[in-house]
Amino acid sequence: MARIQASGDRQFSGGTDIWNSLKCAIAASSGFQTWLYERDAQFQQVNLEQQVQRYLRETLETLAY
């Protein structure tokens, strides 16, 4: 079984294409679009990578609650 390391600057060797496809699919989703719309204009200038990571983090925190 492969071990997954957790870090803020996660690098997915061999999984970059998968992550990029997933990131684009998430960004195109209505849930993400609504979430982004509810954020202030300054946050909307942050790069897509950071937006998707924050969206996933907040979504998982909400589900875990």
Secondary structure as GFF3:
##gff-version 3
##sequence-region A 1 65
A	DSSP	alpha_helix	16	28	.	.	.	ID=ss1
A	DSSP	alpha_helix	30	37	.	.	.	ID=ss2
A	DSSP	three_ten_helix	43	45	.	.	.	ID=ss3
A	DSSP	alpha_helix	48	64	.	.	.	ID=ss4
###
